[in-house]
Amino acid sequence: MQTIPILRRLIHSIQHQPSVAASVPWDDIQACILAEYECCAGIYPSSQLQSIQQLLNGILSDARQAYAKTNASAAIDSLEKMIFALEFLPEAEHIDSLLQQASFDHACLNHYKNNTIIVLGDSHVNFFSGNEMLTFLPIGNDINTCPLQTEYPFTPLHVGPCLAYNCNRADTTFRFQEKAAHLCRNFIRPHAKIICCLGEIDLRVHVFKQAKQQGRDYTQIIDDILSEYIRFLISLKNQGYQVYCWGPIASQTENCPLDPRFPRNGSEIERNQATAYFNRQLSVLCFKHGIVFLSIFSKMITDKYQTLEQYLSADRCHLSQRALPLAEEEWKKLFIENYPERSI
């Protein structure tokens, strides 16, 4: 909450130079207070917030009269009353924490009540929410969920731009392992269905970069990634969860302008060939360990390994909801047992 320090500095200025009272920017102060209201709107009952607003509006009215009379002591008194009223509002960080906890509780309750399917992974979990663009809602611990725009019973959990390569390792940059453990302890219900969604970043950014640096074939780099990824999937299964795996999608096209948010190495065809190998090998590993593998990758490329852009969203990296008909065919593997009446 920055308004209170600003008001205190104004009081200090008026005390040392009373003539400053004639130039106090009351309109700007009102704008700051309105911003504070907006920050608190999600946490206060509307009646309580309106009461505080009325109090502050009355103080502002008195303050404007003091300004008109160039009354320094009255201006200071008004500013001090504003600070007193604003102190009833929690700090922005406190609000964020409470709002995140509320979002966590809401998403967790929905998951338990409706036995939703957890989708755990990088930003590609957004597709399962029904949102066309990335739409993340923080729930604490640097984890997000997505507001749901779909009738499908999914609970997407975005844990950051994590890699399949180090998902089973501790103390990595984005702490995937620790976040997954936190969610298993505090959010995901026992024996829930979990779809893991990792690998696209590995393939787009790291595979060909590491192949060049290490002087190895890209398939060897992918094998290293998959050996780590399958360990994580097996660890989830050993905890009693019903584990599924969503294969990485087709890569950005060659004519897509470079975007610092989505760096890439290798050509479009090379990345798609690598993705084909990744998905093929991952499907074999999943079958071996009783994990259901889901993928629409083969339907997103031509026979020359070029990406069909109509299935990508505006950022040209993530899936568009236009790909939903492709996904629904794969999702039958999720719903056929528990949702036999569902027509998809």
KEPAFI-141192 format. One record per residue (C-alpha): residue number from 1; x, z, y; residue in three letters. Coordinates in Angstrom, 2 decimals. Last residue first. Layout:
% residues N
k | x | z | y | r
NUM | X | Z | Y | Ala;
...
***
This chain:
% residues 344
k | x | z | y | r
344 | -17.29 | -27.20 | -36.73 | Ile;
343 | -20.62 | -26.05 | -38.16 | Ser;
342 | -20.57 | -22.30 | -38.73 | Arg;
341 | -22.71 | -21.07 | -41.59 | Glu;
340 | -19.70 | -20.39 | -43.82 | Pro;
339 | -18.16 | -18.09 | -41.16 | Tyr;
338 | -16.07 | -15.57 | -43.07 | Asn;
337 | -14.60 | -17.90 | -45.66 | Glu;
336 | -14.68 | -21.30 | -43.91 | Ile;
335 | -13.64 | -19.82 | -40.59 | Phe;
334 | -9.86 | -19.92 | -40.49 | Leu;
333 | -9.24 | -23.04 | -42.60 | Lys;
332 | -12.01 | -24.73 | -40.64 | Lys;
331 | -9.75 | -24.15 | -37.66 | Trp;
330 | -7.72 | -27.21 | -38.64 | Glu;
329 | -10.63 | -29.62 | -38.09 | Glu;
328 | -11.52 | -27.73 | -34.94 | Glu;
327 | -8.03 | -28.37 | -33.58 | Ala;
326 | -8.41 | -32.13 | -33.48 | Leu;
325 | -11.82 | -31.88 | -31.79 | Pro;
324 | -10.30 | -29.38 | -29.30 | Leu;
323 | -7.55 | -31.74 | -28.12 | Ala;
322 | -9.52 | -32.55 | -24.97 | Arg;
321 | -9.16 | -28.84 | -24.21 | Gln;
320 | -5.72 | -29.85 | -23.02 | Ser;
319 | -2.65 | -28.66 | -24.88 | Leu;
318 | 0.40 | -27.55 | -22.95 | His;
317 | 3.38 | -29.52 | -21.61 | Cys;
316 | 1.92 | -32.27 | -19.46 | Arg;
315 | 1.12 | -29.79 | -16.64 | Asp;
314 | -2.25 | -31.55 | -16.33 | Ala;
313 | -3.13 | -30.76 | -19.94 | Ser;
312 | -1.94 | -32.73 | -22.95 | Leu;
311 | -4.16 | -34.47 | -25.53 | Tyr;
310 | -4.47 | -37.68 | -23.56 | Gln;
309 | -0.69 | -37.87 | -23.52 | Glu;
308 | -0.34 | -39.29 | -27.02 | Leu;
307 | 3.31 | -38.45 | -27.64 | Thr;
306 | 5.65 | -41.10 | -29.04 | Gln;
305 | 6.99 | -40.61 | -32.56 | Tyr;
304 | 6.98 | -44.33 | -33.43 | Lys;
303 | 3.94 | -43.94 | -35.71 | Asp;
302 | 2.18 | -42.55 | -32.65 | Thr;
301 | 1.92 | -38.86 | -31.90 | Ile;
300 | -0.76 | -36.22 | -31.33 | Met;
299 | -2.50 | -36.48 | -34.72 | Lys;
298 | 0.69 | -35.47 | -36.55 | Ser;
297 | 1.00 | -32.39 | -34.34 | Phe;
296 | -2.46 | -30.99 | -35.10 | Ile;
295 | -1.12 | -28.04 | -37.07 | Ser;
294 | -2.25 | -25.02 | -39.06 | Leu;
293 | -0.21 | -23.30 | -41.81 | Phe;
292 | -1.83 | -20.62 | -43.97 | Val;
291 | 0.65 | -18.00 | -45.17 | Ile;
290 | 0.94 | -17.35 | -48.91 | Gly;
289 | 4.72 | -17.02 | -48.93 | His;
288 | 5.63 | -20.37 | -50.47 | Lys;
287 | 2.89 | -22.10 | -48.51 | Phe;
286 | 4.34 | -20.75 | -45.26 | Cys;
285 | 7.83 | -21.93 | -46.16 | Leu;
284 | 6.58 | -25.43 | -46.98 | Val;
283 | 4.52 | -25.58 | -43.77 | Ser;
282 | 7.57 | -24.46 | -41.80 | Leu;
281 | 9.67 | -27.27 | -43.25 | Gln;
280 | 7.14 | -29.92 | -42.28 | Arg;
279 | 6.45 | -28.35 | -38.91 | Asn;
278 | 10.13 | -28.18 | -37.94 | Phe;
277 | 10.85 | -31.70 | -39.30 | Tyr;
276 | 7.96 | -33.15 | -37.28 | Ala;
275 | 9.05 | -31.14 | -34.24 | Thr;
274 | 12.58 | -32.56 | -34.56 | Ala;
273 | 11.18 | -36.08 | -34.72 | Gln;
272 | 9.05 | -35.22 | -31.71 | Asn;
271 | 12.07 | -33.94 | -29.81 | Arg;
270 | 14.09 | -37.05 | -30.67 | Glu;
269 | 11.24 | -39.37 | -29.66 | Ile;
268 | 10.77 | -37.63 | -26.30 | Glu;
267 | 14.51 | -37.64 | -25.66 | Ser;
266 | 16.81 | -34.64 | -26.03 | Gly;
265 | 16.81 | -31.56 | -23.84 | Asn;
264 | 13.92 | -30.12 | -21.86 | Arg;
263 | 13.17 | -27.78 | -18.99 | Pro;
262 | 9.54 | -26.73 | -18.42 | Phe;
261 | 9.23 | -24.57 | -15.30 | Arg;
260 | 12.02 | -26.56 | -13.65 | Pro;
259 | 9.82 | -29.68 | -13.97 | Asp;
258 | 11.35 | -33.05 | -14.81 | Leu;
257 | 8.88 | -35.85 | -14.20 | Pro;
256 | 6.94 | -36.94 | -17.32 | Cys;
255 | 7.91 | -40.55 | -18.14 | Asn;
254 | 9.72 | -39.48 | -21.33 | Glu;
253 | 6.65 | -37.76 | -22.70 | Thr;
252 | 6.51 | -34.02 | -23.16 | Gln;
251 | 6.56 | -32.81 | -26.75 | Ser;
250 | 3.99 | -32.88 | -29.55 | Ala;
249 | 2.60 | -29.51 | -30.62 | Ile;
248 | 4.33 | -26.60 | -32.33 | Pro;
247 | 2.71 | -25.45 | -35.62 | Gly;
246 | 0.14 | -22.66 | -35.57 | Trp;
245 | 0.89 | -20.09 | -38.31 | Cys;
244 | -1.60 | -17.88 | -40.10 | Tyr;
243 | -1.24 | -14.29 | -41.29 | Val;
242 | -3.93 | -12.06 | -42.76 | Gln;
241 | -2.47 | -8.67 | -41.85 | Tyr;
240 | -1.50 | -6.03 | -44.42 | Gly;
239 | 1.80 | -4.87 | -42.95 | Gln;
238 | 3.62 | -7.06 | -45.47 | Asn;
237 | 1.89 | -10.07 | -43.92 | Lys;
236 | 3.31 | -9.18 | -40.52 | Leu;
235 | 6.82 | -8.83 | -42.00 | Ser;
234 | 6.39 | -12.19 | -43.75 | Ile;
233 | 5.64 | -13.89 | -40.44 | Leu;
232 | 8.69 | -12.24 | -38.86 | Phe;
231 | 10.93 | -13.33 | -41.70 | Arg;
230 | 9.46 | -16.84 | -41.48 | Ile;
229 | 10.58 | -17.10 | -37.86 | Tyr;
228 | 14.17 | -16.06 | -38.53 | Glu;
227 | 14.79 | -18.58 | -41.34 | Ser;
226 | 12.84 | -21.10 | -39.30 | Leu;
225 | 15.27 | -20.95 | -36.38 | Ile;
224 | 18.33 | -21.40 | -38.62 | Asp;
223 | 16.66 | -24.35 | -40.37 | Asp;
222 | 15.93 | -25.83 | -36.96 | Ile;
221 | 19.61 | -25.69 | -35.99 | Ile;
220 | 20.52 | -27.35 | -39.29 | Gln;
219 | 17.95 | -30.08 | -38.70 | Thr;
218 | 19.48 | -30.76 | -35.28 | Tyr;
217 | 22.76 | -31.76 | -36.92 | Asp;
216 | 25.77 | -29.66 | -35.94 | Arg;
215 | 28.51 | -29.90 | -33.32 | Gly;
214 | 27.78 | -26.38 | -32.08 | Gln;
213 | 27.28 | -27.29 | -28.42 | Gln;
212 | 25.50 | -30.55 | -29.20 | Lys;
211 | 23.19 | -29.05 | -31.82 | Ala;
210 | 22.60 | -26.08 | -29.51 | Gln;
209 | 21.33 | -28.27 | -26.67 | Lys;
208 | 19.39 | -30.40 | -29.13 | Phe;
207 | 17.48 | -27.40 | -30.49 | Val;
206 | 17.24 | -25.33 | -27.31 | His;
205 | 14.81 | -26.64 | -24.72 | Val;
204 | 11.92 | -28.62 | -26.17 | Arg;
203 | 12.25 | -27.49 | -29.79 | Leu;
202 | 12.83 | -23.79 | -29.13 | Asp;
201 | 10.14 | -23.83 | -26.44 | Ile;
200 | 7.60 | -25.31 | -28.85 | Glu;
199 | 8.48 | -22.80 | -31.58 | Gly;
198 | 5.91 | -20.01 | -31.41 | Leu;
197 | 2.19 | -19.48 | -32.08 | Cys;
196 | 1.41 | -16.86 | -34.69 | Cys;
195 | -2.23 | -16.72 | -35.79 | Ile;
194 | -3.24 | -13.19 | -36.77 | Ile;
193 | -6.28 | -12.31 | -38.90 | Lys;
192 | -6.88 | -8.58 | -38.87 | Ala;
191 | -6.03 | -6.35 | -41.85 | His;
190 | -5.76 | -3.28 | -39.61 | Pro;
189 | -6.97 | -3.79 | -36.02 | Arg;
188 | -4.57 | -5.16 | -33.42 | Ile;
187 | -4.27 | -3.08 | -30.24 | Phe;
186 | -2.13 | 0.05 | -30.33 | Asn;
185 | 0.27 | 0.02 | -33.24 | Arg;
184 | 0.23 | -3.70 | -34.01 | Cys;
183 | 0.32 | -4.46 | -30.29 | Leu;
182 | 3.37 | -2.25 | -29.74 | His;
181 | 5.13 | -3.83 | -32.74 | Ala;
180 | 4.45 | -7.30 | -31.33 | Ala;
179 | 5.78 | -6.19 | -27.95 | Lys;
178 | 8.96 | -4.79 | -29.51 | Glu;
177 | 9.60 | -7.94 | -31.55 | Gln;
176 | 8.91 | -10.23 | -28.61 | Phe;
175 | 11.24 | -8.38 | -26.27 | Arg;
174 | 11.39 | -11.09 | -23.57 | Phe;
173 | 15.17 | -11.05 | -23.14 | Thr;
172 | 15.96 | -9.91 | -26.68 | Thr;
171 | 16.49 | -6.24 | -27.57 | Asp;
170 | 15.30 | -6.45 | -31.19 | Ala;
169 | 15.29 | -9.52 | -33.42 | Arg;
168 | 12.44 | -11.01 | -35.47 | Asn;
167 | 11.21 | -13.29 | -32.68 | Cys;
166 | 14.76 | -14.50 | -32.08 | Asn;
165 | 14.57 | -18.13 | -33.18 | Tyr;
164 | 10.81 | -18.43 | -32.75 | Ala;
163 | 11.45 | -18.05 | -29.04 | Leu;
162 | 9.51 | -16.14 | -26.42 | Cys;
161 | 8.19 | -17.46 | -23.12 | Pro;
160 | 6.02 | -14.34 | -22.62 | Gly;
159 | 3.89 | -12.08 | -24.83 | Val;
158 | 0.63 | -14.00 | -24.55 | His;
157 | -2.14 | -12.45 | -26.63 | Leu;
156 | -5.12 | -14.73 | -27.30 | Pro;
155 | -8.19 | -12.98 | -28.76 | Thr;
154 | -10.18 | -15.59 | -30.66 | Phe;
153 | -13.77 | -15.56 | -31.88 | Pro;
152 | -14.69 | -19.17 | -31.00 | Tyr;
151 | -17.43 | -19.41 | -28.41 | Glu;
150 | -14.92 | -20.43 | -25.78 | Thr;
149 | -14.20 | -19.71 | -22.13 | Gln;
148 | -12.44 | -16.40 | -22.79 | Leu;
147 | -10.39 | -14.77 | -20.04 | Pro;
146 | -6.85 | -14.84 | -21.45 | Cys;
145 | -4.63 | -11.98 | -22.64 | Thr;
144 | -1.34 | -10.98 | -21.15 | Asn;
143 | 1.60 | -8.81 | -22.20 | Ile;
142 | 4.29 | -7.51 | -19.85 | Asp;
141 | 3.70 | -3.95 | -21.18 | Asn;
140 | 0.26 | -3.96 | -19.57 | Gly;
139 | -2.98 | -5.93 | -20.03 | Ile;
138 | -2.21 | -8.78 | -17.62 | Pro;
137 | -4.81 | -11.60 | -17.49 | Leu;
136 | -3.48 | -15.12 | -18.03 | Phe;
135 | -5.10 | -18.44 | -17.23 | Thr;
134 | -2.96 | -21.47 | -18.07 | Leu;
133 | -5.13 | -24.50 | -17.34 | Met;
132 | -7.91 | -25.96 | -19.49 | Glu;
131 | -9.25 | -22.57 | -20.53 | Asn;
130 | -10.94 | -22.46 | -23.94 | Gly;
129 | -9.09 | -19.30 | -24.94 | Ser;
128 | -7.37 | -20.91 | -27.95 | Phe;
127 | -5.45 | -23.26 | -25.66 | Phe;
126 | -3.94 | -20.27 | -23.85 | Asn;
125 | -1.98 | -19.32 | -26.98 | Val;
124 | 0.42 | -22.10 | -25.93 | His;
123 | 1.93 | -19.68 | -23.40 | Ser;
122 | 4.01 | -17.98 | -26.10 | Asp;
121 | 2.82 | -16.00 | -29.10 | Gly;
120 | 0.04 | -14.11 | -30.79 | Leu;
119 | -3.44 | -15.49 | -31.44 | Val;
118 | -5.52 | -12.59 | -32.76 | Ile;
117 | -8.71 | -13.52 | -34.60 | Ile;
116 | -11.70 | -11.50 | -33.46 | Thr;
115 | -13.28 | -8.73 | -35.51 | Asn;
114 | -16.22 | -8.62 | -33.10 | Asn;
113 | -16.17 | -4.92 | -32.25 | Lys;
112 | -12.46 | -4.42 | -32.82 | Tyr;
111 | -11.31 | -7.47 | -30.83 | His;
110 | -13.91 | -6.92 | -28.10 | Asn;
109 | -12.83 | -3.30 | -27.76 | Leu;
108 | -9.17 | -4.37 | -27.54 | Cys;
107 | -9.93 | -6.95 | -24.85 | Ala;
106 | -11.92 | -4.44 | -22.77 | His;
105 | -9.39 | -1.63 | -23.25 | Asp;
104 | -6.46 | -3.86 | -22.28 | Phe;
103 | -8.34 | -5.17 | -19.24 | Ser;
102 | -9.09 | -1.58 | -18.16 | Ala;
101 | -5.46 | -0.61 | -18.74 | Gln;
100 | -4.36 | -3.58 | -16.65 | Gln;
99 | -6.78 | -2.56 | -13.91 | Leu;
98 | -5.46 | 1.00 | -13.99 | Leu;
97 | -1.84 | -0.11 | -13.77 | Ser;
96 | -2.60 | -2.60 | -11.03 | Asp;
95 | -4.45 | 0.07 | -9.07 | Ile;
94 | -1.52 | 2.47 | -9.38 | His;
93 | 0.82 | -0.24 | -8.18 | Glu;
92 | -1.50 | -0.91 | -5.25 | Ala;
91 | -1.43 | 2.76 | -4.26 | Glu;
90 | -4.71 | 4.61 | -4.58 | Pro;
89 | -7.27 | 4.67 | -1.76 | Leu;
88 | -8.12 | 8.12 | -0.39 | Phe;
87 | -4.92 | 7.87 | 1.59 | Glu;
86 | -6.58 | 5.08 | 3.52 | Leu;
85 | -8.97 | 7.53 | 5.17 | Ala;
84 | -6.17 | 9.87 | 6.32 | Phe;
83 | -4.09 | 6.92 | 7.52 | Ile;
82 | -7.05 | 5.63 | 9.48 | Met;
81 | -7.57 | 9.06 | 11.04 | Lys;
80 | -3.91 | 9.11 | 12.09 | Glu;
79 | -4.31 | 5.70 | 13.72 | Leu;
78 | -7.36 | 6.87 | 15.65 | Ser;
77 | -5.59 | 9.99 | 16.89 | Asp;
76 | -2.61 | 7.91 | 17.97 | Ile;
75 | -4.91 | 5.59 | 19.95 | Ala;
74 | -6.64 | 8.58 | 21.53 | Ala;
73 | -3.28 | 10.04 | 22.54 | Ser;
72 | -2.14 | 6.73 | 24.04 | Ala;
71 | -5.29 | 6.00 | 26.07 | Asn;
70 | -4.91 | 2.49 | 27.45 | Thr;
69 | -8.62 | 2.59 | 28.31 | Lys;
68 | -9.42 | -0.60 | 26.41 | Ala;
67 | -7.13 | 0.54 | 23.58 | Tyr;
66 | -9.02 | 3.83 | 23.32 | Ala;
65 | -12.23 | 1.81 | 23.07 | Gln;
64 | -10.67 | -0.33 | 20.32 | Arg;
63 | -9.67 | 2.86 | 18.49 | Ala;
62 | -13.21 | 4.19 | 18.51 | Asp;
61 | -14.43 | 0.98 | 16.86 | Ser;
60 | -11.56 | 1.10 | 14.38 | Leu;
59 | -12.47 | 4.67 | 13.43 | Ile;
58 | -16.07 | 3.61 | 12.81 | Gly;
57 | -14.93 | 0.69 | 10.68 | Asn;
56 | -12.67 | 3.03 | 8.71 | Leu;
55 | -15.55 | 5.36 | 7.87 | Leu;
54 | -17.85 | 2.47 | 7.00 | Gln;
53 | -15.21 | 1.01 | 4.71 | Gln;
52 | -14.73 | 4.36 | 2.95 | Ile;
51 | -18.47 | 4.56 | 2.30 | Ser;
50 | -18.59 | 0.94 | 1.17 | Gln;
49 | -15.83 | 1.65 | -1.36 | Leu;
48 | -17.78 | 4.59 | -2.76 | Gln;
47 | -20.98 | 2.54 | -3.09 | Ser;
46 | -19.11 | -0.38 | -4.69 | Ser;
45 | -17.69 | 1.85 | -7.44 | Pro;
44 | -13.93 | 1.69 | -7.02 | Tyr;
43 | -11.46 | -0.08 | -9.35 | Ile;
42 | -12.00 | -3.80 | -8.93 | Gly;
41 | -12.50 | -3.71 | -5.17 | Ala;
40 | -9.27 | -1.80 | -4.59 | Cys;
39 | -6.97 | -4.70 | -3.80 | Cys;
38 | -9.72 | -6.36 | -1.75 | Glu;
37 | -10.21 | -3.19 | 0.29 | Tyr;
36 | -6.47 | -3.03 | 1.03 | Glu;
35 | -6.63 | -6.60 | 2.31 | Ala;
34 | -9.52 | -5.59 | 4.58 | Leu;
33 | -7.33 | -2.79 | 5.91 | Ile;
32 | -4.55 | -5.23 | 6.72 | Cys;
31 | -7.00 | -7.54 | 8.51 | Ala;
30 | -8.30 | -4.58 | 10.56 | Gln;
29 | -4.74 | -3.74 | 11.53 | Ile;
28 | -4.23 | -7.33 | 12.64 | Asp;
27 | -7.36 | -7.17 | 14.80 | Asp;
26 | -6.21 | -3.83 | 16.22 | Trp;
25 | -2.89 | -5.24 | 17.39 | Pro;
24 | -1.73 | -2.23 | 19.50 | Val;
23 | -0.79 | -3.66 | 22.90 | Ser;
22 | -2.11 | -1.04 | 25.32 | Ala;
21 | -0.90 | 1.79 | 23.10 | Ala;
20 | 2.66 | 0.51 | 23.57 | Val;
19 | 2.50 | 2.09 | 27.05 | Ser;
18 | 2.94 | 5.49 | 25.37 | Pro;
17 | 6.62 | 4.78 | 24.53 | Gln;
16 | 8.13 | 7.34 | 22.19 | His;
15 | 4.83 | 8.59 | 20.81 | Gln;
14 | 3.43 | 5.06 | 20.84 | Ile;
13 | 6.31 | 3.75 | 18.73 | Ser;
12 | 6.06 | 6.58 | 16.18 | His;
11 | 2.32 | 6.04 | 15.87 | Ile;
10 | 2.93 | 2.32 | 15.29 | Leu;
9 | 5.51 | 3.12 | 12.62 | Arg;
8 | 2.98 | 5.38 | 10.91 | Arg;
7 | 0.40 | 2.60 | 10.97 | Leu;
6 | 2.81 | 0.18 | 9.31 | Ile;
5 | 3.74 | 2.75 | 6.65 | Pro;
4 | -0.03 | 3.22 | 5.92 | Ile;
3 | -0.78 | -0.51 | 5.72 | Thr;
2 | 1.84 | -1.28 | 3.07 | Gln;
1 | 0.00 | 0.00 | 0.00 | Met;
***
